[in-house]
């Protein structure tokens, strides 16, 4: 895919529905329940008004093809912010074209601009394609367990 065919746009009122549609596609890919209407409304509010996270939609050939969401945490050991990549998702028909790599490099540039000491993310243990993708970009699996409590 030529470079000029990719445009990454921050989520705003003009593309928030594209963003939500891509989240639904990710849920389907992961075989999870997609956001219901109340969750979609929260996503709109959190992305557009409350700015609880940052998000971008990547357009390829003028169509929504991928998205990223991220936010910042803090490392007390580094005394610097940490860029946390919550989601990076590319629709199946746009995979293997370098789109994920471009999105990841976009994230690295944001992390660098914000003075982050590191980037972190989580990968599902069954998603071998994602594991290979991240390791190919220099990502290293950490010896930490990821825990969750659903509230």
VMD Tcl script that draws the C-alpha trace (Angstrom):
set ca {
  {0.00 0.00 0.00}
  {1.58 3.31 -1.02}
  {2.19 5.76 1.79}
  {-0.27 8.31 0.39}
  {-3.09 5.74 0.67}
  {-2.95 5.85 4.48}
  {-4.35 8.64 6.59}
  {-4.48 8.49 10.39}
  {-7.05 10.89 11.82}
  {-7.75 11.55 15.49}
  {-11.25 10.51 16.51}
  {-13.63 13.45 16.43}
  {-17.32 13.98 15.73}
  {-16.80 13.36 12.00}
  {-15.41 9.84 12.40}
  {-16.52 8.58 15.82}
  {-19.00 6.18 14.18}
  {-16.19 4.69 12.05}
  {-14.22 4.25 15.28}
  {-17.09 2.47 17.03}
  {-17.68 0.26 14.00}
  {-14.06 -0.84 14.12}
  {-14.36 -1.64 17.83}
  {-17.33 -3.87 17.00}
  {-15.18 -5.58 14.35}
  {-12.43 -6.18 16.93}
  {-14.96 -7.72 19.33}
  {-16.12 -10.06 16.55}
  {-12.50 -11.00 15.75}
  {-11.81 -11.79 19.41}
  {-15.15 -13.61 19.75}
  {-16.25 -11.20 22.49}
  {-19.52 -9.38 23.07}
  {-19.37 -6.03 21.26}
  {-20.27 -2.79 23.03}
  {-24.01 -2.41 23.58}
  {-25.79 0.89 22.93}
  {-25.00 2.26 26.40}
  {-21.31 1.39 25.98}
  {-21.27 3.01 22.52}
  {-22.68 6.20 24.05}
  {-19.97 6.12 26.73}
  {-17.33 5.64 24.04}
  {-18.63 8.71 22.21}
  {-18.65 10.78 25.40}
  {-15.25 9.56 26.61}
  {-13.59 10.05 23.21}
  {-15.14 13.38 22.28}
  {-15.87 15.25 25.49}
  {-14.21 13.73 28.53}
  {-11.00 12.72 26.70}
  {-10.43 9.62 28.84}
  {-8.21 8.15 26.11}
  {-6.71 9.05 22.76}
  {-7.84 7.37 19.57}
  {-7.20 7.45 15.86}
  {-8.78 5.88 12.83}
  {-6.62 4.85 9.89}
  {-8.15 5.22 6.46}
  {-6.86 3.20 3.54}
  {-8.18 3.87 0.09}
  {-10.54 6.35 1.78}
  {-12.21 3.68 3.94}
  {-11.88 3.03 7.70}
  {-9.38 0.19 7.92}
  {-7.88 0.26 11.40}
  {-7.82 2.05 14.72}
  {-5.67 2.68 17.76}
  {-6.50 3.69 21.30}
  {-3.95 4.66 23.90}
  {-3.49 6.52 27.14}
  {-0.68 7.40 29.49}
  {0.27 5.85 32.81}
  {3.32 6.65 34.88}
  {6.51 4.79 35.76}
  {7.80 5.71 39.20}
  {11.08 3.89 38.50}
  {11.74 5.87 35.32}
  {10.01 9.00 36.60}
  {8.47 9.34 33.14}
  {5.10 8.71 31.55}
  {4.40 5.32 29.96}
  {2.51 5.08 26.68}
  {-0.07 2.29 27.03}
  {-1.38 0.96 23.73}
  {-4.86 -0.29 24.56}
  {-5.93 -1.34 21.06}
  {-4.37 -1.61 17.65}
  {-6.67 -3.34 15.20}
  {-6.59 -3.72 11.45}
  {-9.54 -5.14 9.53}
  {-8.70 -8.48 7.97}
  {-8.92 -7.24 4.38}
  {-6.24 -4.61 5.10}
  {-3.78 -6.87 6.93}
  {-0.34 -7.73 5.58}
  {-0.07 -4.34 3.86}
  {2.06 -2.62 6.49}
  {-0.84 -0.73 8.04}
  {-0.28 -2.14 11.55}
  {3.41 -1.30 11.34}
  {2.60 2.28 10.32}
  {0.15 2.61 13.20}
  {2.70 1.22 15.65}
  {5.36 3.67 14.44}
  {2.81 6.47 14.77}
  {2.34 5.43 18.41}
  {6.10 5.34 18.99}
  {6.36 8.87 17.62}
  {3.60 10.07 19.98}
  {5.32 8.35 22.93}
  {8.62 9.98 22.02}
  {7.01 13.41 21.63}
  {5.36 13.05 25.06}
  {8.66 12.10 26.72}
  {7.61 8.57 27.60}
  {10.16 6.16 29.00}
  {8.49 3.10 27.49}
  {5.51 1.66 25.65}
  {3.43 -1.20 26.98}
  {0.55 -3.29 25.69}
  {-1.12 -6.65 26.23}
  {-1.63 -9.46 23.72}
  {-4.04 -12.37 23.94}
  {-2.05 -15.57 24.35}
  {-3.79 -17.24 21.39}
  {-3.08 -14.39 18.95}
  {0.15 -15.71 17.47}
  {0.03 -13.26 14.55}
  {-0.02 -10.31 16.96}
  {2.74 -11.83 19.09}
  {4.95 -12.27 16.02}
  {4.08 -8.74 14.85}
  {5.12 -7.15 18.16}
  {8.23 -9.26 18.56}
  {9.21 -8.31 15.00}
  {9.03 -4.67 16.06}
  {11.29 -5.26 19.07}
  {8.59 -5.96 21.66}
  {9.62 -8.22 24.52}
  {7.27 -10.36 26.57}
  {7.47 -9.40 30.23}
  {7.47 -11.79 33.19}
  {4.37 -10.17 34.70}
  {0.89 -11.58 35.04}
  {-1.98 -9.43 33.86}
  {-4.91 -9.37 36.31}
  {-8.43 -8.01 36.04}
  {-11.42 -7.48 38.27}
  {-14.68 -6.78 36.48}
  {-16.65 -4.14 38.34}
}
mol new
graphics top color blue
foreach p $ca { graphics top sphere $p radius 0.5 }
foreach p [lrange $ca 0 end-1] q [lrange $ca 1 end] { graphics top cylinder $p $q radius 0.2 }
display resetview
